Amino acid sequence: MVLHWTQEENDYLIRNYPSMETLEIANHLGRSKMAVYLRAYKFGIKKPAVKTFEDIELTDAEAGYIAGCLDCDGCVGLWGKKGTTKYDPCIVFYNNDKTLVDKLEQMIGFGSIYPTTHKNRNHKTVWNYKISNTQTYPLIKRILPYLVRKREQANLILQFYELRWSKEYNAPYGKEEREMIEKIKRLNQGDKNV
């Protein structure tokens, strides 16, 4: 049986979704968490991962360390969403030393770690620490002054975000965005003639 949403329930969701726990909203409304997620998605309401880059409390030394790790063993780019032509900004650190990857996650405070194993048993497992979507913006803003090799990609990601935020939710990519996507791809493939 489908329960239709009342205007009062919609108003409560719109007012509280960005700042309240989803389970708390679901309990208050007598609905499942999935119903709340889907309704919020329908309205285009999102929970902010981090409100501003000042919310990432990193010392200058930590920001420099993270930038150094990213310059050496990481990637700043746009990852395509399966089955769509949409891209999510993403940062990934790669290392076969899990303690290093764990330290990065501890400093930054969000993202996910997962292993990549090789068919060849002589290769070590590579640990990936991925930060995606809206979480990348505040982190890039904080570490940008310390980036060297990945600075151009990072600046393009910030520009991409700001351009997307100036448009209507879910608007198709324009010419400028498509050019940014292609330039980031070329930079990440090592094209020096970008």
ZAGUFI-317216 format. One record per residue (C-alpha): x negated, y, z; residue in one letter. Coordinates in Angstrom, 2 decimals. Each point is the difference from the previous one (the first is absolute). Layout:
ZAGUFI-317216
<rec X="X" Y="Y" Z="Z" kollo="A"/>
...
//
This chain:
ZAGUFI-317216
<rec X="0.00" Y="0.00" Z="0.00" kollo="M"/>
<rec X="-1.40" Y="3.41" Z="-1.01" kollo="V"/>
<rec X="0.31" Y="2.73" Z="2.59" kollo="L"/>
<rec X="0.33" Y="3.40" Z="-1.63" kollo="H"/>
<rec X="-2.00" Y="2.82" Z="1.48" kollo="W"/>
<rec X="1.95" Y="2.86" Z="1.54" kollo="T"/>
<rec X="-1.04" Y="3.61" Z="-0.42" kollo="Q"/>
<rec X="-0.95" Y="0.09" Z="3.70" kollo="E"/>
<rec X="-2.29" Y="-3.03" Z="-0.48" kollo="E"/>
<rec X="-1.59" Y="1.57" Z="-3.07" kollo="N"/>
<rec X="-0.58" Y="3.25" Z="1.89" kollo="D"/>
<rec X="-1.54" Y="-1.87" Z="2.94" kollo="Y"/>
<rec X="-2.32" Y="-1.90" Z="-2.34" kollo="L"/>
<rec X="-1.07" Y="3.10" Z="-1.92" kollo="I"/>
<rec X="-0.62" Y="1.94" Z="3.22" kollo="R"/>
<rec X="-1.90" Y="-2.75" Z="1.86" kollo="N"/>
<rec X="-1.71" Y="-2.32" Z="-2.51" kollo="Y"/>
<rec X="-3.23" Y="2.03" Z="-0.37" kollo="P"/>
<rec X="-0.65" Y="0.12" Z="3.74" kollo="S"/>
<rec X="1.71" Y="-3.02" Z="1.64" kollo="M"/>
<rec X="-0.91" Y="-3.68" Z="-0.09" kollo="E"/>
<rec X="2.04" Y="-1.85" Z="-2.62" kollo="T"/>
<rec X="1.05" Y="-2.68" Z="2.51" kollo="L"/>
<rec X="1.32" Y="2.68" Z="2.36" kollo="E"/>
<rec X="2.11" Y="1.51" Z="-2.79" kollo="I"/>
<rec X="1.25" Y="-3.46" Z="-1.04" kollo="A"/>
<rec X="1.02" Y="-0.80" Z="3.58" kollo="N"/>
<rec X="1.76" Y="3.36" Z="0.41" kollo="H"/>
<rec X="1.95" Y="-0.50" Z="-3.24" kollo="L"/>
<rec X="0.64" Y="-3.72" Z="0.53" kollo="G"/>
<rec X="-1.76" Y="-0.87" Z="-3.27" kollo="R"/>
<rec X="-3.01" Y="-2.04" Z="-1.02" kollo="S"/>
<rec X="-3.43" Y="1.55" Z="-0.49" kollo="K"/>
<rec X="0.20" Y="-0.96" Z="-3.68" kollo="M"/>
<rec X="3.31" Y="1.86" Z="-0.38" kollo="A"/>
<rec X="-1.60" Y="3.10" Z="1.52" kollo="V"/>
<rec X="-3.09" Y="-0.30" Z="-2.26" kollo="Y"/>
<rec X="2.16" Y="-0.36" Z="-3.10" kollo="L"/>
<rec X="2.26" Y="2.92" Z="0.91" kollo="R"/>
<rec X="-3.00" Y="2.23" Z="0.72" kollo="A"/>
<rec X="-1.49" Y="-1.03" Z="-3.35" kollo="Y"/>
<rec X="3.27" Y="0.90" Z="-1.74" kollo="K"/>
<rec X="-0.20" Y="3.52" Z="1.48" kollo="F"/>
<rec X="-3.74" Y="0.28" Z="-0.74" kollo="G"/>
<rec X="-0.81" Y="0.38" Z="3.70" kollo="I"/>
<rec X="-3.45" Y="-1.09" Z="1.11" kollo="K"/>
<rec X="-1.86" Y="-0.31" Z="3.25" kollo="K"/>
<rec X="-3.16" Y="2.09" Z="-0.08" kollo="P"/>
<rec X="-3.06" Y="-2.22" Z="0.41" kollo="A"/>
<rec X="-2.03" Y="2.92" Z="1.31" kollo="V"/>
<rec X="1.45" Y="3.50" Z="0.00" kollo="K"/>
<rec X="-3.15" Y="1.98" Z="-0.71" kollo="T"/>
<rec X="-3.66" Y="-0.78" Z="-0.40" kollo="F"/>
<rec X="-0.62" Y="1.61" Z="3.39" kollo="E"/>
<rec X="1.88" Y="-2.99" Z="1.49" kollo="D"/>
<rec X="-2.93" Y="-2.22" Z="-0.98" kollo="I"/>
<rec X="-2.30" Y="0.62" Z="2.91" kollo="E"/>
<rec X="-3.45" Y="-0.63" Z="-1.39" kollo="L"/>
<rec X="-3.22" Y="1.65" Z="1.08" kollo="T"/>
<rec X="-2.14" Y="1.47" Z="-2.77" kollo="D"/>
<rec X="-2.40" Y="-2.93" Z="0.49" kollo="A"/>
<rec X="2.86" Y="-2.53" Z="-0.43" kollo="E"/>
<rec X="1.33" Y="1.81" Z="-3.07" kollo="A"/>
<rec X="-3.50" Y="-0.03" Z="-1.49" kollo="G"/>
<rec X="-0.44" Y="-3.69" Z="0.83" kollo="Y"/>
<rec X="3.32" Y="-0.89" Z="-1.64" kollo="I"/>
<rec X="-0.87" Y="2.08" Z="-3.08" kollo="A"/>
<rec X="-3.39" Y="-1.74" Z="-0.24" kollo="G"/>
<rec X="1.64" Y="-3.43" Z="0.18" kollo="C"/>
<rec X="2.50" Y="1.02" Z="-2.67" kollo="L"/>
<rec X="-2.73" Y="1.40" Z="-2.29" kollo="D"/>
<rec X="-2.02" Y="-3.23" Z="0.30" kollo="C"/>
<rec X="2.53" Y="-2.80" Z="0.37" kollo="D"/>
<rec X="3.40" Y="1.37" Z="-0.88" kollo="G"/>
<rec X="2.41" Y="1.26" Z="-2.58" kollo="C"/>
<rec X="2.35" Y="2.98" Z="-0.21" kollo="V"/>
<rec X="2.64" Y="-0.56" Z="-2.62" kollo="G"/>
<rec X="3.55" Y="-0.57" Z="-1.11" kollo="L"/>
<rec X="1.38" Y="-3.51" Z="0.16" kollo="W"/>
<rec X="2.89" Y="-0.97" Z="-2.25" kollo="G"/>
<rec X="3.16" Y="-1.35" Z="1.59" kollo="K"/>
<rec X="0.92" Y="-3.38" Z="-1.46" kollo="K"/>
<rec X="2.86" Y="0.13" Z="-2.47" kollo="G"/>
<rec X="-0.04" Y="3.81" Z="-0.27" kollo="T"/>
<rec X="-2.00" Y="2.79" Z="-1.56" kollo="T"/>
<rec X="-0.43" Y="1.69" Z="3.40" kollo="K"/>
<rec X="-3.28" Y="0.37" Z="1.85" kollo="Y"/>
<rec X="-0.86" Y="0.31" Z="3.68" kollo="D"/>
<rec X="-3.11" Y="1.87" Z="1.13" kollo="P"/>
<rec X="-2.27" Y="-2.40" Z="1.83" kollo="C"/>
<rec X="-3.37" Y="-0.25" Z="1.75" kollo="I"/>
<rec X="-1.68" Y="-3.38" Z="0.39" kollo="V"/>
<rec X="-3.21" Y="-0.79" Z="1.88" kollo="F"/>
<rec X="-1.73" Y="-3.29" Z="-0.96" kollo="Y"/>
<rec X="-2.53" Y="-1.83" Z="2.14" kollo="N"/>
<rec X="-0.94" Y="-3.56" Z="0.90" kollo="N"/>
<rec X="-0.67" Y="1.11" Z="3.59" kollo="D"/>
<rec X="3.37" Y="-0.08" Z="1.75" kollo="K"/>
<rec X="-1.35" Y="1.90" Z="3.02" kollo="T"/>
<rec X="-0.64" Y="3.04" Z="-2.23" kollo="L"/>
<rec X="3.50" Y="-0.17" Z="-1.47" kollo="V"/>
<rec X="1.51" Y="-0.39" Z="3.49" kollo="D"/>
<rec X="-1.97" Y="3.06" Z="1.20" kollo="K"/>
<rec X="1.35" Y="2.09" Z="-2.88" kollo="L"/>
<rec X="3.57" Y="-1.04" Z="0.81" kollo="E"/>
<rec X="-0.56" Y="0.78" Z="3.67" kollo="Q"/>
<rec X="-1.27" Y="3.51" Z="-0.85" kollo="M"/>
<rec X="2.70" Y="0.81" Z="-2.54" kollo="I"/>
<rec X="2.91" Y="-1.66" Z="1.79" kollo="G"/>
<rec X="2.13" Y="-1.24" Z="-2.91" kollo="F"/>
<rec X="-0.19" Y="-2.14" Z="-3.11" kollo="G"/>
<rec X="-0.35" Y="-3.75" Z="-0.44" kollo="S"/>
<rec X="-2.86" Y="-2.48" Z="-0.18" kollo="I"/>
<rec X="0.08" Y="-3.12" Z="-2.16" kollo="Y"/>
<rec X="-2.60" Y="-2.45" Z="-1.34" kollo="P"/>
<rec X="-0.91" Y="-0.81" Z="-3.58" kollo="T"/>
<rec X="-1.50" Y="-3.44" Z="-0.36" kollo="T"/>
<rec X="-1.89" Y="-1.27" Z="-3.01" kollo="H"/>
<rec X="0.32" Y="-3.34" Z="-1.74" kollo="K"/>
<rec X="-3.77" Y="-0.27" Z="0.07" kollo="N"/>
<rec X="-0.84" Y="-1.18" Z="3.53" kollo="R"/>
<rec X="-3.39" Y="1.75" Z="-0.18" kollo="N"/>
<rec X="1.73" Y="3.40" Z="0.05" kollo="H"/>
<rec X="0.93" Y="1.52" Z="3.33" kollo="K"/>
<rec X="3.52" Y="1.13" Z="0.82" kollo="T"/>
<rec X="0.48" Y="3.69" Z="-0.71" kollo="V"/>
<rec X="2.10" Y="1.94" Z="2.50" kollo="W"/>
<rec X="2.23" Y="2.71" Z="-1.46" kollo="N"/>
<rec X="1.27" Y="2.87" Z="2.11" kollo="Y"/>
<rec X="2.80" Y="1.69" Z="-1.93" kollo="K"/>
<rec X="1.66" Y="3.32" Z="0.74" kollo="I"/>
<rec X="2.80" Y="0.83" Z="-2.39" kollo="S"/>
<rec X="2.71" Y="2.40" Z="-0.93" kollo="N"/>
<rec X="0.57" Y="3.04" Z="2.25" kollo="T"/>
<rec X="-2.68" Y="-1.11" Z="2.45" kollo="Q"/>
<rec X="-2.73" Y="0.75" Z="-2.55" kollo="T"/>
<rec X="0.71" Y="3.75" Z="-0.18" kollo="Y"/>
<rec X="-0.90" Y="0.98" Z="3.58" kollo="P"/>
<rec X="-3.04" Y="-2.27" Z="0.02" kollo="L"/>
<rec X="-1.36" Y="1.39" Z="-3.28" kollo="I"/>
<rec X="0.56" Y="3.56" Z="1.23" kollo="K"/>
<rec X="-2.02" Y="-0.78" Z="3.15" kollo="R"/>
<rec X="-2.96" Y="-1.77" Z="-1.64" kollo="I"/>
<rec X="-0.18" Y="2.02" Z="-3.25" kollo="L"/>
<rec X="-2.81" Y="2.34" Z="1.18" kollo="P"/>
<rec X="-2.24" Y="-3.06" Z="0.54" kollo="Y"/>
<rec X="0.73" Y="-1.91" Z="-3.23" kollo="L"/>
<rec X="-2.67" Y="-0.07" Z="-2.70" kollo="V"/>
<rec X="0.60" Y="-2.74" Z="-2.61" kollo="R"/>
<rec X="3.79" Y="-0.21" Z="0.44" kollo="K"/>
<rec X="0.67" Y="3.73" Z="0.37" kollo="R"/>
<rec X="1.43" Y="0.49" Z="-3.50" kollo="E"/>
<rec X="2.44" Y="-2.92" Z="0.36" kollo="Q"/>
<rec X="1.01" Y="1.27" Z="3.46" kollo="A"/>
<rec X="0.71" Y="3.49" Z="-1.35" kollo="N"/>
<rec X="2.10" Y="-1.47" Z="-2.81" kollo="L"/>
<rec X="2.01" Y="-2.07" Z="2.52" kollo="I"/>
<rec X="0.71" Y="3.15" Z="2.04" kollo="L"/>
<rec X="1.09" Y="1.84" Z="-3.15" kollo="Q"/>
<rec X="2.16" Y="-2.97" Z="-1.01" kollo="F"/>
<rec X="1.74" Y="0.06" Z="3.42" kollo="Y"/>
<rec X="0.61" Y="3.74" Z="-0.11" kollo="E"/>
<rec X="1.39" Y="-0.18" Z="-3.52" kollo="L"/>
<rec X="2.32" Y="-2.90" Z="0.93" kollo="R"/>
<rec X="1.21" Y="1.79" Z="3.13" kollo="W"/>
<rec X="0.94" Y="3.05" Z="-2.07" kollo="S"/>
<rec X="2.43" Y="-2.13" Z="-2.03" kollo="K"/>
<rec X="3.31" Y="-1.66" Z="0.70" kollo="E"/>
<rec X="-0.18" Y="-3.37" Z="1.76" kollo="Y"/>
<rec X="-0.70" Y="-2.84" Z="-2.48" kollo="N"/>
<rec X="-0.41" Y="2.37" Z="-2.97" kollo="A"/>
<rec X="-1.76" Y="-1.54" Z="-3.02" kollo="P"/>
<rec X="-3.69" Y="0.76" Z="-0.44" kollo="Y"/>
<rec X="-0.76" Y="3.02" Z="-2.16" kollo="G"/>
<rec X="-2.93" Y="0.49" Z="-2.37" kollo="K"/>
<rec X="-2.24" Y="1.46" Z="2.72" kollo="E"/>
<rec X="0.60" Y="-2.95" Z="2.34" kollo="E"/>
<rec X="-0.63" Y="-2.56" Z="-2.76" kollo="R"/>
<rec X="-3.28" Y="1.77" Z="-0.85" kollo="E"/>
<rec X="-1.03" Y="-0.12" Z="3.69" kollo="M"/>
<rec X="0.78" Y="-3.72" Z="0.16" kollo="I"/>
<rec X="-2.15" Y="-0.70" Z="-3.07" kollo="E"/>
<rec X="-2.86" Y="2.17" Z="1.26" kollo="K"/>
<rec X="-0.04" Y="-1.77" Z="3.38" kollo="I"/>
<rec X="-0.02" Y="-3.38" Z="-1.76" kollo="K"/>
<rec X="-2.95" Y="1.07" Z="-2.19" kollo="R"/>
<rec X="-1.94" Y="1.36" Z="2.98" kollo="L"/>
<rec X="0.52" Y="-3.25" Z="1.91" kollo="N"/>
<rec X="-1.26" Y="-1.97" Z="-3.02" kollo="Q"/>
<rec X="-3.24" Y="1.99" Z="0.07" kollo="G"/>
<rec X="0.66" Y="2.27" Z="-3.00" kollo="D"/>
<rec X="-2.37" Y="2.95" Z="0.44" kollo="K"/>
<rec X="1.50" Y="1.82" Z="-3.03" kollo="N"/>
<rec X="3.28" Y="0.89" Z="1.70" kollo="V"/>
//
